[in-house]
Amino acid sequence: MPQHPSLLFKALADENRLRILNLLLREELCVCQLECVLGVKQSNLSRHLTKLAQAGLIVPEKRAQFVFYRIDPALSGRYPQFDTFLRAALESVPVHQADLESLARSHKSGMLCMKIS
């Protein structure tokens, strides 16, 4: 169901939520992975994830004891080219580049929880 545009713009008006979206544009991630990469407390992260979900930007999926988040697949139907726009807007921002590098290092070191199918 499409959300009111004000929810979308409010969700995008926070740096931590943009950091979350930047990571989720690349892959589905568990809350613990996001917490590790972003270095934020779980309670703060949950608040941001809730706002992104309420805006229709992300969807959660519970698997065993983990909750994974991904970009809502219906988003491209509601806002064509949104992901392309957001990637382009964020790609040159140093903190977003650093987050992607941190995620890559975490994957290589095996420090993040494993995906559960």
C-alpha positions as a LaTeX table, in Angstrom:
\begin{tabular}{lrrr}
\hline
Residue & $x$ (\AA) & $y$ (\AA) & $z$ (\AA) \\
\hline
Met1 & 0.00 & 0.00 & 0.00 \\
Pro2 & 1.50 & 3.37 & $-0.98$ \\
Gln3 & 2.41 & 5.60 & 1.93 \\
His4 & 1.91 & 9.34 & 2.12 \\
Pro5 & 4.92 & 11.11 & 0.54 \\
Ser6 & 5.59 & 13.01 & 3.78 \\
Leu7 & 6.51 & 9.69 & 5.47 \\
Leu8 & 8.98 & 8.98 & 2.69 \\
Phe9 & 10.65 & 12.37 & 2.96 \\
Lys10 & 10.73 & 12.25 & 6.76 \\
Ala11 & 12.38 & 8.83 & 6.59 \\
Leu12 & 15.03 & 10.15 & 4.21 \\
Ala13 & 15.75 & 13.19 & 6.38 \\
Asp14 & 18.03 & 11.35 & 8.81 \\
Glu15 & 21.66 & 10.40 & 8.22 \\
Asn16 & 21.42 & 7.07 & 10.07 \\
Arg17 & 18.42 & 6.03 & 8.00 \\
Leu18 & 20.30 & 6.96 & 4.82 \\
Arg19 & 23.21 & 4.85 & 6.03 \\
Ile20 & 20.85 & 1.90 & 6.57 \\
Leu21 & 19.31 & 2.32 & 3.11 \\
Asn22 & 22.76 & 2.59 & 1.53 \\
Leu23 & 23.64 & $-0.84$ & 2.95 \\
Leu24 & 20.29 & $-2.41$ & 2.13 \\
Leu25 & 20.53 & $-1.24$ & $-1.47$ \\
Arg26 & 23.46 & $-3.66$ & $-1.74$ \\
Glu27 & 22.06 & $-6.65$ & 0.12 \\
Glu28 & 19.61 & $-7.96$ & 2.67 \\
Leu29 & 21.01 & $-7.67$ & 6.19 \\
Cys30 & 20.19 & $-8.87$ & 9.69 \\
Val31 & 19.69 & $-6.38$ & 12.50 \\
Cys32 & 22.91 & $-7.61$ & 14.13 \\
Gln33 & 24.82 & $-6.99$ & 10.89 \\
Leu34 & 23.47 & $-3.45$ & 10.65 \\
Glu35 & 24.27 & $-2.83$ & 14.31 \\
Cys36 & 27.85 & $-4.04$ & 13.84 \\
Val37 & 28.55 & $-2.08$ & 10.66 \\
Leu38 & 26.88 & 1.15 & 11.75 \\
Gly39 & 28.06 & 1.07 & 15.35 \\
Val40 & 24.68 & 2.10 & 16.75 \\
Lys41 & 22.78 & 0.67 & 19.69 \\
Gln42 & 20.05 & $-1.84$ & 18.96 \\
Ser43 & 17.32 & 0.36 & 20.44 \\
Asn44 & 18.31 & 3.30 & 18.24 \\
Leu45 & 18.61 & 1.04 & 15.19 \\
Ser46 & 15.14 & $-0.43$ & 15.82 \\
Arg47 & 13.61 & 3.04 & 15.89 \\
His48 & 15.20 & 3.89 & 12.54 \\
Leu49 & 14.17 & 0.57 & 10.98 \\
Thr50 & 10.58 & 1.13 & 12.12 \\
Lys51 & 10.47 & 4.56 & 10.47 \\
Leu52 & 11.87 & 3.16 & 7.23 \\
Ala53 & 9.32 & 0.34 & 7.26 \\
Gln54 & 6.45 & 2.73 & 8.01 \\
Ala55 & 7.53 & 4.80 & 5.00 \\
Gly56 & 7.31 & 1.70 & 2.81 \\
Leu57 & 11.04 & 1.65 & 2.06 \\
Ile58 & 12.04 & $-1.63$ & 3.71 \\
Val59 & 10.44 & $-4.89$ & 4.79 \\
Pro60 & 11.44 & $-7.23$ & 7.62 \\
Glu61 & 11.53 & $-11.01$ & 7.52 \\
Lys62 & 11.96 & $-13.06$ & 10.68 \\
Arg63 & 14.09 & $-16.19$ & 10.33 \\
Ala64 & 14.65 & $-18.18$ & 13.50 \\
Gln65 & 15.95 & $-15.67$ & 16.06 \\
Phe66 & 17.09 & $-13.18$ & 13.41 \\
Val67 & 15.20 & $-10.39$ & 11.63 \\
Phe68 & 16.47 & $-9.56$ & 8.16 \\
Tyr69 & 15.65 & $-6.36$ & 6.31 \\
Arg70 & 15.64 & $-5.61$ & 2.61 \\
Ile71 & 14.45 & $-2.85$ & 0.33 \\
Asp72 & 10.73 & $-3.34$ & $-0.28$ \\
Pro73 & 10.46 & $-5.06$ & $-3.69$ \\
Ala74 & 7.31 & $-3.00$ & $-4.42$ \\
Leu75 & 9.28 & 0.24 & $-4.05$ \\
Ser76 & 10.42 & 0.29 & $-7.67$ \\
Gly77 & 6.79 & 0.09 & $-8.79$ \\
Arg78 & 5.81 & 3.03 & $-6.59$ \\
Tyr79 & 8.90 & 5.13 & $-7.28$ \\
Pro80 & 10.62 & 4.06 & $-10.50$ \\
Gln81 & 14.36 & 4.74 & $-10.47$ \\
Phe82 & 14.32 & 5.51 & $-6.72$ \\
Asp83 & 17.13 & 3.05 & $-5.97$ \\
Thr84 & 19.22 & 4.44 & $-8.84$ \\
Phe85 & 18.70 & 7.97 & $-7.58$ \\
Leu86 & 19.56 & 7.04 & $-3.99$ \\
Arg87 & 22.70 & 5.12 & $-4.97$ \\
Ala88 & 23.91 & 8.06 & $-7.04$ \\
Ala89 & 23.16 & 10.52 & $-4.24$ \\
Leu90 & 25.03 & 8.48 & $-1.63$ \\
Glu91 & 27.94 & 6.99 & $-3.52$ \\
Ser92 & 30.32 & 9.91 & $-3.06$ \\
Val93 & 29.52 & 10.58 & 0.62 \\
Pro94 & 32.52 & 9.42 & 2.70 \\
Val95 & 30.50 & 7.93 & 5.58 \\
His96 & 28.47 & 5.81 & 3.16 \\
Gln97 & 31.62 & 4.59 & 1.42 \\
Ala98 & 33.12 & 3.74 & 4.81 \\
Asp99 & 30.00 & 1.76 & 5.77 \\
Leu100 & 30.25 & $-0.33$ & 2.60 \\
Glu101 & 33.94 & $-0.96$ & 3.26 \\
Ser102 & 33.14 & $-1.95$ & 6.85 \\
Leu103 & 30.48 & $-4.36$ & 5.62 \\
Ala104 & 32.93 & $-5.92$ & 3.15 \\
Arg105 & 35.59 & $-6.31$ & 5.88 \\
Ser106 & 33.04 & $-7.87$ & 8.22 \\
His107 & 32.01 & $-10.39$ & 5.58 \\
Lys108 & 35.63 & $-11.33$ & 4.93 \\
Ser109 & 36.40 & $-11.78$ & 8.62 \\
Gly110 & 33.25 & $-13.84$ & 9.21 \\
Met111 & 32.23 & $-11.58$ & 12.09 \\
Leu112 & 28.64 & $-11.10$ & 10.95 \\
Cys113 & 25.83 & $-13.56$ & 11.54 \\
Met114 & 25.20 & $-15.99$ & 8.73 \\
Lys115 & 22.18 & $-15.80$ & 6.46 \\
Ile116 & 19.54 & $-18.32$ & 7.41 \\
Ser117 & 17.57 & $-19.82$ & 4.56 \\
\hline
\end{tabular}
